[in-house]
């Protein structure tokens, strides 16, 4: 995947959990509080997240620990 297409890549909730080391429950809680990137609804019972937005969220968390 080229870097420009990566901005549009979607990742599953399972992959999001693996990237963030958080449970589904924690991700849902942070989403409901507006503290995690919004999900894209793909179907009745299927959601996905923007890979770039999740990576940006992780980057912000790492930067915050240095501050």
ABEGO torsion letter per residue (X at the ends): XBAAAAAABBBBAAAAAAAAGBBAAAAAAAAAAGABBBBBBABAABBBBBAAAAAAAAAAAAAAAAX
